[in-house]
Amino acid sequence: MAAKRVVIVDDDHEMREMLSEFLRDNDYEVYDYDSSVKALDEMKKGMLKEKSSLGDIDLVITDLSMPEIDGLTLLDEINRLSPDLPVILITAFGSIESAIEATKKNAFDYILKPFKLNEILATIERAVKFHSLKKENKQLKRRLKGQTSENLIIGKSRAMRSVLDLIQRVAQASANVLITGESGTGKELVAQAIHQQGPRSHRPFVAINCTSIPETLLESELFGHVKGSFTGATQNKKGLFAEAEGGTIFLDEIGDLDLSLQAKLLRVLQEKKIKPVGANQYVDVDVRIIAATHKDLMKAIAEGRFREDLYYRLSVIPIVIPPLRHRREDIPLLVHFFMEKYSKANHMPSKTLTNRAMERLMACSWPGNVRELENIIERLVVLCPKDVIDMEDLPPLQVESLEHFLSQSLSDWPTLHQLEKRYIKMVLDKTGGRKEKASQILGINRRTLYRKEQEYGWCYYKRQKKVDNPEHSEPLSSVSEHRAEFL
């Protein structure tokens, strides 16, 4: 993941250097300026010219009192150039008036000097996350305006970016595609996207689930039949291959296809011809075949349940859809999308989730994948009476197992220090940041747990109560908490 870019503007050399070094140590890409005029000039260049290194800023931290251009004026200019870019104001001369003015001008937060580095880090992380979510929400709104299946494939994870890139590359080809993945991962959506982005988009897309039709009728459904070929065949019938002429046929759950039909499908792939049931002659067909399955076809081949030659004919281009538990960073995107979708479908106001509820969803194992998540969100939209959904409103969900956590955490051979950090973080996540419960599970006292949090630079669990309960917020701080409406 690319480092987040932060601009720091402060004419106090020591403060600027200390904050810059601290953020770089925490994996931020930092650009620091002692002049607000120079900083603004560089940001304008970055926003107007893609070649500039400042073309994609995630956050600006600026002092309030500076010569030339003060912090509030700089905030005005940034709002004009990029209204969604969060700005944090810091000052040693805070006042109620300046805090109110900062809030009116859409400052993300207003922080008094001196401050603890770990505390400002928590605010910075929230600001960067806020900016990221806002950009993602804009993308989702653009997607909602279109109704093509391409727009319904949502994901920013590396795995899904690879899938989307592969879709674009194979769409223009005519080669057969085999899509594999667990149930509920969206295999048919991928097939539709390949069809719609390709040259056959103006022709039919015909989908059939090979398990939904009895074996005795499936051959007739696929290839058609002639009148009198069997009892009940009172007239000629076109099969799905003929219906998809010039377009795409999607064979879902191909792994459940009967062996005798596998042989006939292989002939279609080899010769581009079909023979309706009861007919004496073959008929030419021009279709692209996309197949999908959730089964392990190599295992089925070894057990004699699937033809090896058919497998290699179908999987000219294999596409593997990752399960949702392997792309957790896509869950917030999917949640916001489904919230918007079902709020509109049910003519209801949009609902939002608290951070705790979202973290709970991200911790689940999702055996039913995206389909299961979609069903949960639709149920919450329809049945939850509140506009803001919290963790206690969620139905019982299957949380990720400890075994899975250990397998994932050990996959990159971490040091003991890194493993300890990951485990403490997981326990705090599972307990919702409750120190007493977490320390009992970890077998350490609360003082040791607080010390570990400080060592790792974590302040989220201390501040979470303030975020979820604004009445506990401190004066002149946490302006960003009023942005909960967006989340």
N, C-alpha and C positions, 0 to 999 in steps of 0.2 A: 504494500500500500504506500502511495506517495506521501511524503512528509507534508503536513499542513503548513501553510505559509502565513507568517505573522509579521506585521509591520509595527515597529515600536518608534514612537516620536516623543523625544524628551530632551530638553536642553541640559538636564542634569546628567553629566557624564557618568558618575558613579552609579546612579540609579539605572541608567540605560544599559550600561555594561553588565551590571549584576543580573538584571532581568533577561537580557539577551543570552548570557551564558547559561542561566538556569533553564531557559526554554530550549536551547540547543541540546543541553544534556537530556532533555525529555523528548528528543526526536522531532522538534519543530524546526522548520526552516525560517530563519529570522533575518529581517532587513531592518536595521536600526538607523535612525536619523537624528541629528541634533538640531535640525532646522525644519520647521513645519512647511516652509515654502518649498524646500527641496523635496521633501517627502511627497507633498501634493503633486509637484511637477512629475516625479517619477511614477506616481500612481496613475496620473493621467496618461502618461506614455504607455504604461502597462495595460490600461483599459482600452486604449485606442489602437494599440499595435500588438498583435499576437506574438511577435518575436520578442517582446520585452519579457524579462524574467518575472515581472510583477503583474503579469496579465491574469493571474488567477489567485488573488489574495483571499485568505479565509477569515482574517481578523485584523483590526487595527487597534493598537493600544496607544493612547496619546495622553500626554500631560495636559492639564487644564490651563495653567498659566504659562504662556510662552511668548517671546517677542515675535514680531512680524504678524503671525496668525495664531490666535489662541485656540484652545482645544474645541470650544463650541463652534467657532467659525470653521475650523477644519471639519468638524462633524457635519455642518451644513453642506460643505463642498462634497464630502463623501456621499451624503444622502442624494445629492443631485447627480453624481456620477454613477453610483451603484447603490440604490436604495436598500438592497438586501444584505449589504456587507455590514456585519456587526462591528460596533465601535465601543471599546471600554475606555472610560475616562478615569484618570487617576490624578489625585491632587493632595497637596499637603495643607490646603486652605479651603476646606470644604464648608459649604453653607447650605441651608435649606433652599435658598433661592436658586443657587447654581445646580443643585440636585434636581429641583423641579424643572428648571430650564433644560437640563440634559434629558430628562424623561420626555418632555414635550418634543424634543428634537430626535427622539427615537434612539437614544443611546442604549446599548445593551446592558451596561452596568456602570455604576459610579462608585469608585473605591477610594477610601482615604489612605493616605500615607501616614505613618509607616504601615506596611501590611506584611503578613507572613507569606512566604513564597508558596507553600503548599496550599494555602487558602486561595490565592489568586490563580493557582494552577487549576483548581476545581472550577472556578469561574470561566477561565479560558477554555477548558474542555467543553463546558456547557455551550459557550458561544460558538465554538467551532462545530459542535454537533448541531446546534440550531441552524447555522448557515448551511450545513450539509443537507439537513432535512428539508430546508426551504427550497433548495435547488432541486432536490428529488421530488418534492411535491409539485413544483412547476412542471417537471417532466411528466409526472403522472397526470396532471390536468390536461396537458397536451395530448397524452395518450387517450384520455377519456373522451376527447372530442372525436377521435376516429374510432371506428368500429371493426377494423380488421383484426384478425387474430395475431398478426405481427405485433400490434400494439399491446396485446394482452400478455406477451411473454415478458415478464418483469424480473429484473435481476441486475445487480451491480457487482456481484461476486466474480472472482476470476473464472470460476467454473462456468457460470452462465454467460460471461462475456465470450468465452471460447465457443460455447454452443451458438450464440447469436452470430459470431463471426463465421462459423462453419455453415450456418443456414444461408447467409448471404453468398458464400462461395459456391455452394452446391445447387442453389436455386436455379441458376442459369443452365446447369447441365441436364442431361437426360438420364443419367445413371440411376440405378435402383438404390434406395436408401433403407437401411435397417436401423430403427430407433429402439434403443433398449433403456430400461429404467424401471424403478419400482412403480407400483400402482399409485396413481394420483400425482405423478410428477409433471404431467402435461405433455405426453407424447403426441396426442392428436393435435394440440396447438402448434407444436413444432412442425408436424406434417402440413398443416394448413398454411403456416408461414412459408414453408418451402414452395408450396404450390402458388401462393399469392405473389411471391416475389419473382417467380419464374415466368418464362414465355407462355406457359399454359394457363395463366391466371384468368384468361377470358373464357376458358372452357371449364367443364364441370369438375368439382372435387367430390368424389363419392367415397364415403367411409362405411366400412362394415366391420363389426366385431365377430370374429370367427367363433366365439363361444356362445353367441346369443341366438344362433340358428341351429336347429338339429342337423346332425351330419347328413341325414337322408335328404334334406332340402337344400343344404349349403351349395352343392354342385349346381343345382338349378338356379339358385340365387346369383351365383358368380357368373355362370356361362349361359344361362337361359335354357329354354327347352322348346321343342316343337309340339304342335298339337298331337295328342294321342300317344305321347312318349311314355306316359304312366297314368295311373288312375287319377283323375282330377285335372289332367292337363287338357282342358277343353279348347285352348287356343295357344297360338305361339306367344312366347314371352321373351323379351330382351333381358339378358343378364346384366349384372352391375358393370362388368367389363365393357359391354356395349354402351351402357349408359354413360360411362366415363370417357367415351371416344374423344380423343384429342386432349384430354385432361389428365387427371391423376386419380388413381384408386388407392385408398388407404386400407390396408389389411391389418386390423388391430388384433392382438393376441394370436399372432401367426404360429406361436409355439404350440397351440392346441389344435392345429389343423390335422385332420386324419391323414394317415400315410398315403392312402390311395389318392386323395385330393392333392397331396404334396407332389405326387408324380405328375398329375395333370397341370398343376401350377408351374412346375418346372418346364413343361413343354411350352406353355404360354411365354415364359421368360426367354426360352431359347428360340422359338419360331415366330413369336409375335402373332400367334393365331389361337383362336378358341373354337371349340366344337360344342354347340348347344346339346343338351341331353336329348337323345333320340334322333339327332341329325346325322347325316352321312358325310357332310363336307365341313371343312374348317373355314372359319371366317377371319379375315385379317382384322387386327385391332391395333390402334396406336394409343397406348396409355403409358403413363409413368407409374411405376409401382413403388409405393412407400409402405413398408411393413413395420410392425412394432410388436414388442413382447416384453413382459416383465420376468420371463423365465430365463434360465441359463441354457441357451441352445447348445453350447458345447457339451454340457452334461447330458442333454437330451440326445445328442448325436451318439455319445458313448454308450448310452442305454438303448440305442436303436429306436428311439421315438421320433427322431427328426432326421431328414435326409441331409447328408453332408454336402452333396452337390447343390441342393436347393439353398442351403445356408450361404454358400459362397456366391451364388447367383444373386441372392437378396442383399447381402452385405457388401456390395461394391463400395458404398460409402457408409460406414457405421457412425452413428451419433449416440453418445451415452449421456442421458439426462441425470445429473446428480440428485440424490435425495435431499429433502429440505434440511435435514440435520447436518448435512455437509456444506451448507451455504447459509448459515444463520444470519449473515449480514444482509440477506435479502428479505428477511422476515418483516422489518419495519416498512419497507417499500410495499410488500404484498398486503400488509395490514391496512395501510393508508388507502391503497387502491380498492380493496374490498369494502372498506368502510364507506368510501365515496360511492362505489357502485351500488351497494345495497341501500344506502340512504336515499339515493335517487330513485332506485327501483321501487321502494316502498313509500316514496313521497314523505320522507322524514328528515328532520334537521340532521346535519352531520354530527357524528359523535367522535370523541377523542379518547385516547388511552393515557393513563398516568405512566410515568417512567417505570414504576414498580410493575404494573400490568404488562408493559412491553417486555421488560426483562424476564418476567415469568414465561411469556410466550416464547422468547428466544432461548430459554433454558429447556424447553420441552423437546422430546425426541421425535415427535410427529411421524408415527408409523404410517399414517395415511397421507403424508406429504402435503402438497399445496391444496389438494381437494379437502383434506381434513381441516386445514387452517381456514379455508374459505367458508366451510360449513359453520365453524365456530364463530367467525366474524359475522356471518349473516344472522346467526342465532342471537348474538349480542346486540346487533343493530335492531332487531325486531322485538326482543323481549326485555332488554335492559331499559328501565325507565329513566336512567340518568344520562346526562349529556357527556359526562366524563366518567369513563369506565375504569374502576380500580381493580386491584388484584383480587379482592374478595368477590368481585362480580363474575370472575372467570369460572367456567365449569371445571370439574376435576380433570386434570391433564396429566399425561405420562411424562414425568420429568426425566431428563437424561440420567442414565445410570452411572454409578461411580466407576464401573469397569470401562465404560465408554470414555469417561473423562480421563482415566489413567492412560488408556491406549492412545488418545489424542495428545495428551500432555507429554508422553514419552516418545512420540514419533520423531522429534527432532533432537533427541539425546540432550536434554537440558542439564545444566548444572544443578546441584542440590539447592543452591540459593534460588534459582529460577523455578524449580519444582515447588519449593516451599511457597514462593510468592503466588504461583498459580493455584495451589491448593487452598491457601488462606482466602484468596479472591473467590474461589468457588464456594467455600463454606459461607462467606459473607453474603454472596449472591443468594444461596439457598435459604439463609435465615433472614433475608430482607434487611441485612445490616444490623441485626440485633446483637450487640456485643456479648451479653450474658450467655445467650444460646450458642453463639459462635465459639466463644472461649471454652465452653463445656465440651463441644464437639472436638475442638482442637487440642484439648487437654492442657491449656495454658490459662494463666489468670488474665483478667481484663487489662491490667497495666501493661503486660507483655504484648497483648493484642494492639493496644493503642500505640505502643512503641513501634511495632511492626508497620502499622499504618503510616506513621510519620516517616519511617525508614523508606517505605515504598512511595511516599508522596501522595497517599490517598487521603482525600478529604470528602469524598462523595457521601460516605455513610454518615458523617457528622452533619452534613448539610442537607441530607435528604428530607429530614423532617421539616426544615424550613422551606424547601421547595414545594413539598406536598401540602404544607399547612402555612399559607402566607401570614397568618396571624403571629407566627413566631419569628418573622423576619426582623433584621436589625435596622435601625434608622439609617437613612442615606445609603442603603445598599440593596443589592439584589433587585435592581430595576428589571432585570431579565425575567424575574419570576412572573411578571405580568404578561409575558409572552406565552403562558400556558395555553392560551386560547388557540394558538397555532398547533401545538402538539396534541 
